[in-house]
Amino acid sequence: MDILTPMETTALLLSLRVAGVAIALGLPVAVLAAWVLGRYNFPGKTLVDGLVHLPLVLPPVVTGYILLVTMGTKGVVGGWLYQTFGIKLIFTAEGASLAVAVTSFPLMVRAIRLSVEAIDGGLEAAARTLGAGPVDRFFTILLPLMAPGLLSGAIVAFAAAMGEFGAVITFVSNIPGQTQTLPLAIYAATQEPGGDAVAARLASISFGVALIALMLSEFLAHWVRRLIGQT
Amino acid sequence: MIDLSIRQRLGAFTLDIAFTAEERGVTALFGRSGSGKTSVINAIAGLTRPDSGHIHIGDSMFFDSARRIDVPVEKRRIGYVFQDARLFPHMTVRSNLEFGLRRVPAADRRIAFGPVVELLGLGHLLDRRPRGLSGGEKQRVAFGRALLAQPRLLLMDEPMASLDAARKAEIMPYIERLRDEMNIPIVMVSHALDEVVRLATTMVLIGEGRVRAVGPVGTVMGRLDLSAVTGAQDAGAVLDLTVERHVPEDGLTVLAFDGGHLTVPRVERAPGASVRLHIHARDVIVALQQPVGVSVRNALAATVVEVAESGPSSADVRLAVGGSFLIARITRAAVRELDLTPGRPVVALVKGIAFEPGSTGLATEGRRVVDV
């Protein structure tokens, strides 16, 4: 028996894909940002810190609107992408990924930064005296030690990305099969007569995904901490 | 040859250190906390960069401001044992030990894994994580890790400062074995005189960012003008002696040096072995003639070299005993009454000796000063 209708399955799979792509692309940038913010002091740090956290406090609709203006086919960046590479973000699943990548970015940075700040800087000095260069140190010392924050940050951000509504609908609209992620499908269902059952089923799925993600995050972080000898 | 001359501004004070020392053995940078000792070895390691000067070890030039040379830390191959061990928490002891080793080309590996594990007694710890190790065990792993990186020089920053007396006694013999068996020059920072006396070949006395004295330990310790820097309580001379014979019926050992003999409680070393003693100034008595009817058994013919005030009522007298020196702390009144002026022949009575526990296998393990 099919629990979900094809439309609902499409929305779920699309959500997973959109969130997956967003985290995969956002994570390296988040690691870099967390590393720089957690380790170095430089002029304008407060501003950079503020910009990183902005999507957390801005109404998601505003984030979506900013993306629409800048990344739309007539926007500064979006226009260039479209003219040069033929890449169109607006009204596409890739655009949805970009929107949720931006809104979930601060969540990743915060979690990873906590891990970075907990790493004893002396370990890096020790690695240097043992002949490890910067890239070597990053992969053998820093990355493993920031792994707990990296994992829990990525999972929580993934769950949040799956649930992002405002930025997605503003930037890429609500097109079934293309940009209609779970929350957008729930919203659409509530707008239709007799859509309550659909909305309820989709809401339950969202609920389940979010809960599993949070539990997984805790569990994995604990497991990794043990793996790297912190507990 | 270790040839170092550095100037570096550190907040309110300026480090201005220059000395040369032979590479063989242990060069100890000794001074109070905050005197700038650690800054010196950080500069040698390359972790900090002096404003000017040069750091040459043998024929390697690691830093030379005039020639614009500044070899990066990871290229210097200088081992560093940090005060707080700094083991990598996410790796096993084995991976920690191999971290530096794996980054050295196979052709350059002179120091092998097995012997180092053996030397430091790490065999049973290899699969464990640093977290579960005791302070002494961590420090031993840190020694091994630094050694296996095939360093051409080994730096130690107060490697025993975070350890209690028992752990320290456990670690000391390992450092002695590193010094005696590995043939790698060691530069050690310490503010504990007993460590310096026991381990060092050359002593560099540092105070307020400057070198106050440099030379063999016995020579530096024998100087009267330095007791304020070495710490008034520990003022005293250092003698290097050899075991001459044992007197089993009395439980004694006779030690010889160029100034005569000292009889001490039994030392578990074979005749011919060398022993270093620290003789505190307060344990040396000065007499004008060979005394009779006294319980003190160690009387050495000596000559007064120098007298210096060391307190409101006390004076330190530097005595030449053969080619070595002793220091006696006595009252200024005694100096006057005995007319102790340079050149005057006297008898030095030694009533106490500080053995460094463990170094001699002495039965009175744990007690620092034994009566003789």
Contacts between the chains, C-beta under 8 A, distances in Angstrom:
chain1	res1	chain2	res2	distance
A	120	B	86	7.2
A	122	B	82	6.6
A	122	B	84	6.9
A	122	B	86	4.9
A	123	B	86	5.7
A	123	B	88	6.2
A	123	B	89	8.0
A	125	B	47	5.6
A	125	B	73	7.7
A	125	B	80	8.0
A	125	B	82	7.9
A	125	B	86	7.5
A	126	B	80	7.1
A	126	B	82	6.4
A	126	B	86	4.1
A	126	B	88	7.6
A	127	B	88	7.6
A	127	B	99	7.3
A	128	B	46	7.9
A	128	B	47	7.4
A	128	B	72	7.9
A	128	B	73	4.1
A	128	B	74	5.0
A	129	B	45	5.7
A	129	B	47	7.5
A	129	B	73	5.9
A	129	B	74	7.6
A	129	B	76	7.8
A	129	B	78	6.5
A	129	B	79	6.7
A	129	B	80	4.1
A	129	B	146	7.4
A	129	B	149	7.5
A	130	B	74	7.9
A	130	B	99	5.3
A	130	B	100	3.6
A	130	B	103	6.6
A	130	B	145	6.8
A	130	B	146	7.5
A	130	B	149	4.8
A	131	B	74	5.1
A	131	B	75	7.7
A	131	B	77	6.8
A	131	B	100	5.7
A	131	B	103	3.9
A	131	B	104	6.7
A	131	B	149	6.0
A	132	B	74	5.9
A	132	B	99	7.5
A	132	B	103	6.3
A	133	B	74	5.2
A	136	B	103	7.6
A	140	B	99	7.7
A	141	B	88	6.4
A	144	B	90	4.7
A	145	B	89	7.4
A	145	B	90	6.0
A	227	B	90	7.3
A	228	B	89	6.4
A	228	B	90	3.4
A	229	B	89	4.3
A	229	B	90	5.3
A	229	B	91	7.6
A	229	B	129	4.1
A	229	B	130	6.7
A	229	B	131	5.1
A	230	B	89	6.2
A	230	B	90	7.8
A	230	B	131	7.6
